[in-house]
């Protein structure tokens, strides 16, 4: 176990700090405040775009950048301080092929302040108004594909197995893209070389902190590299089985697990 004093705690959001809530709960906010009083910084590492994480950043009153969009963005209190964009055309052929074969294969492009579907599938129709941009259908045209975006999100609400097949074909583009699969439901595709771990590397350079002085907490496969890079890597009790090789697996799920790890490895020092 890491013996360096923790200077920074980094946590995933979904199913780590929260389940489906729009805000952090009061006990989580109190724990973060305890960290700050000890001079220890706290931030987030999420697959979400910044605008969909700002409520949690506001609740935590972050004073340092957070890692967004699976490491392709560093965001600090209303401004993007670094990002790497994805050229959509790289995966145009393969994605259009899956769209043609599977009419309910949903494809969404993420921009700075909105996320827009190429085609209005049934899954999108049921969520019109829920997320900014879902009512702005882009179309599946050459001009739409000939642009840079922050992320391409694809999903199969039927969980028919095509997500796994699509992931297998995406491996061909590994030198140009990074992607993160969530079971048979969805895949997030971002610029090559990006991950939460690469985002942490850039954040630590920005803050002049060593990785040994970081505790990172997560629950899903896109957190594996993050918790491996940190001096102390923590998996909450509800984490994917692949994360159970972390330095520590909490007894508590989600926010209770985050609180448990902070109290055990940081506040008890």
N, C-alpha and C positions, 0 to 999 in steps of 0.2 A: 504493500500500500504506500502511496506517495507520502513523503515526509515534509514536503515543502509547504509553507503556510499559504492558504488559499487567499488570493487577492481578487478573484473574479469568479462568480457563479453564473453559468450559462444554462438556460433551460429551454427546451422545446415547449410549444404551447399546447397543441391539440393532443388530448389524452395523456398529457403530462401535467400541465398546470390547470387545464380545464377539461371538461367533457364536451358539452355543446353550449356552454354559457357564453354570454357576450362580454362578460367582465370577470376579472379576478375576484375571488371571494375575500372577505375582510381579513381572515386569518392569514391568507397568503400575503396580502399587502403588509400586514403587521410583521411577518417574518422577514420580508424584504427590507422593511424599515429598520429592523434589528441589525441586519447586515450593514446597512449604510452607517448606522451609528458606530459600528466597529471599524469603519473605514474600508469595508469590502464592497466592491462593485457588483452589480447584478445586471444581466441583460438577457435577451431572448435570441433563440435560433429557430427559425420557422421556415416551412415551405410556403407559407402565405406571402402574398404581395404586401408591401408596407401598409397600404391603406386598410387592409383587412386585419392588421395587427396593431394598429395605432391605439385602439381602445385599451388593449392590455399594456402597451407601453406607457400610456397615460396613467393607468391605474398604478403601475409600478414606479411612476415618476422617474423614468430612466434618465440618467445623466451621461450615458455613453451610447454609442451606436448599437443597433441590433442587427443581427444577421437575418436577411429575408430571402424569399424565393430560392430556398435550398442553396444559399451561398453565393448567388450571383449578384446580390445587392447588400450594401451596408447603408443603413438608414439612420439618421440622427435628427430627431425632433423637427420633423417637417421637411427635411432635405435629404436627397440621395447623395451621399458623399463618395460612393463608388458603385459602378455596376458593369456587368458584362452582358451584352445582348446576344440573342440567338437569331441566326439567319434562317428564317422559316423554310426557305426553298430547299434546304439540305434534306428535309424529310418529306417534301411534297409528294413525290411519286408513291412512296410506301403508304402514306396516310390517305391519299386520295383513293388508292386501291382498296383499302379497308372501308372507307366511306361508301364506295360504290357497292361493295359486297354486303355491307351491313348498314342499312339506312338509319339505324338507331345508334350507330357509333358516333358519339358526341366529341367534337373537336372545338376547343376554346383557345383563343389567343389572349394573352395577358399583356396589357399596356400599363403605363404608370398609374393611372387612376381608374381603370375599368378592365373588365374581362369579357370579351365578346365572342359568341359562337360563330362558326362559319355557316352552319345550317341550323335551323330551329328544329331540333329533335323533340320527341315527347318529353324527355328528361328536362330539357331547357324550358319547354312550354309550361311545365308544372312549377317552374321556379322564376318565372318572369316577375321582376320587381324585387326579388330577394337579394340579388347581387347587382351591383352597378355594371351596366353594359350588357346584361343578358337579353335586353330587348333590342340591342343593336346588332342585327345579323349582318355579318361581313360579306358572305358569299364565298363560294369555292372557285375563285378565278385566279388566273396567273398573276394579276396585279396584287391580289391579297397575299399570295404566297411570296411575292418578291419584296419582302420587307423584313426588318429586324423587329423582334418582339422580346419581351422578358421571359415568357414561358409559353409552351404549348401543352395544354392539358387535354388528355383524351380519356374517355371513360365508356364503359359498357355496363349500363344499369342492369342488364339481364345476367351479367356474370356468366356468359356463355362459353368462356375459354379463349375468346379472341384477344384479350389483353395479354395473356401469356404468349400467344403466337406473335402478336405485334412486338412484344419485348424481345423475343428471340430475333426478329428481323432487325430491330434497332441496334443490336450488337454490331452490325456491319459498320455503323456510323460512330462507334465509340471514340474515335479520334477527333470528332467534330462536335459531339454533343455529350451531355450527361443526362441520365434519366433515372427516375426513381419509381419503382412499381409498388402499388398498394393492392396486393392480392390479385384477384381477377376482376377488380372493379375499375382501377384507373392507373395512369402513368403520368408523371410530370416530367417534361423535357425542358432542359435549360442549356445554356451555353457550355461548350466543352470545358472540362477541367474544374467545373464548379460543384461544390458540395458544401454541406455545413462545416466540414473540417477545413476546406480551403477558405471559407468565410471566416472561420475562427483564426486561421493563420493571418489573414489580412487585418482582422480586428486587433490581434495581439501586437502586430507591428505598429498599428495606429496608437495603441495604448502603452506600448513599451512594457509589456508583461510577458513572462515566459509561460509556455504551455504547462509546465510543471506546477504552476501556481493557479491553475484553473480547475474547478469542479464543474463537470457538464452532466446534465440529466436529460434522459430521453426515454422514448417508448417504442419507436418504430425503426424499421430497417434503414431509413434515411438518417438515423441518428448514430448508426454503428461507428462510422469513421470519426464522428464528433467525440464520442465518449472514449474512443481509443486514443485520440490525440491529447485529451485533457489529462492532467496529473491524476485526477480522480474521476473515473467514469462510473456513472450511476444509472441503473435501469429501475424504473418504478415497477411495482409488483405486477401491473397489468401489461408489461412490455411484451413485445414479440419475443419468441423463444430465442431468436438469434442474438438478442441483446443480453441474455442471461449470463454471458461470459464477461460482463462488466466487472469492475472492481468490487462493486457492491450492488445488491438487489434489495430494494426496500421491502419492508413488510406491508406498508401502506400503498394504496393505489393512487395514481394521479397526484393531486396537490398534497394529499397527506404524505405521499412518498417523498415529494420534493421537500416538504417541511422536515420530515424525518432525516433526510440526508444532510440538509443544512445544519440542523441541530447537532447531528452526530459528528460531522467532519469540519464544521466551521465555527459554529457558536460555542461549541464545547471546548475549543482550544484556549 
